[in-house]
Amino acid sequence: MAGISPRVAMVAGETSGDLLAGLLLDGLRAQWPGVASMGIGGPRMAERGFDAWWPSERLAVHGYSIELVRRLLGILKIRKQLRTRLLADRPDVFIGVDAPDFNLGLEADLRNSGVKTVHFVCPSIWAWRANRVDKIRAAADHVLCIFPFEPELLARHGIAATYVGHPLASVIPMQPDKLAARAQLGLAPQDEVLAILPGSRSAEVAYIAKPFFQAAALISKARNAIKIVVPAVPALRARIEQIARDCGVLEQLQIVTGQSHQVLAACDVTLIASGTATLEAALFKRPMVIAYHMHPISWRLMRGKQLQPWVGLPNILCRDFVVPELLQDAATPEALSGAVQQWLDAPPARLDALHQRFTALHEELQRDTPRLAANAIQEILA
């Protein structure tokens, strides 16, 4: 493919996939200015000349019962149409960005037909669902990994992979400007600030927001001057406000739309739902209490497939309980409140040690992701 711009088909689901795919397209365009890209994507990809046959939001699953069934049927229809179109006019490479339930089966079909396939972001086989490794091996010629330990793990299963760094590590500054973030949010330099992040999905908010806000009430009672800031996904702001109102703490909270990075930069500690946001908090070098709660049946199923003692990404990457995790029945308002206040009252030596761990983690994850990913794809095409 030297000197010839490839045709690249891609599928990215959700906002995070659109972000990753946008960075990858930056690298591909630097490598091949005339690269053509098409498939399923979002606004960041479109800004880079991506031809979206369907918008990535069509892959999002929300709602329950009959609405959920309709959405799933619609997604299956899109995948079938996309497969037919790609097999009829084959790209030089197909890149599935996250969304493994949608992408892995599609990748396997395309690979069997002779199309080179890449999967961007290794599914969390190191955390749970280890049986998915067989699907990855059948689907992908190559995996682009965002965590440094993943290529060696995949190699043990006969899967080629390249570590390209985590994009968030380049987006978040090594030394966040706490005072500037506070000024943006109307907070004073001397304020004691707690950030509460109850998740970005409706189901997460439904299960975790109530104990979070009940904990906020206890913390506010014990520390009258504390400022509590909640960044809310725009679509969930009304729901979050209602839960806070039901818990009797709406007037004690500063709820802002979006701005999660400003809130994390500004806070002294965060009470946070397990997920990618915990890694963001670690990159901002903030003490945190990680919590999660879900339907009891889902919890039992997940626990049965869990492969590591940790759930939060900072703890998984540090291979240690560097921050507390309060999960399911342990996530009581009293326990959450107590864990948060332990950080607020922590001696400087404990805070400095955590800052050093998170700084080392940040340095390990910070790589030139667009260039490394594009180089790996160039080798596959060569």
RASUL-V16910 format. One record per helix or strand of 2 or more residues. SS is the DSSP state (A for helix, B for strand). FROM is the first residue (numbers start at 1). TO is the last residue. If there is no record, write none. Layout:
SS,FROM,TO  SS,FROM,TO
This chain:
B,7,12  A,14,31  B,36,41  A,43,46  B,51,55  A,56,59  A,65,88  B,93,97  A,100,112  B,116,120  A,130,139  B,142,145  A,150,155  B,161,163  A,167,171  A,178,184  B,193,197  A,202,222  B,227,232  A,234,246  A,250,252  B,253,257  A,260,266  B,269,273  A,276,283  B,287,292  A,296,305  A,313,318  B,324,327  A,328,330  A,333,344  A,348,365  A,369,381
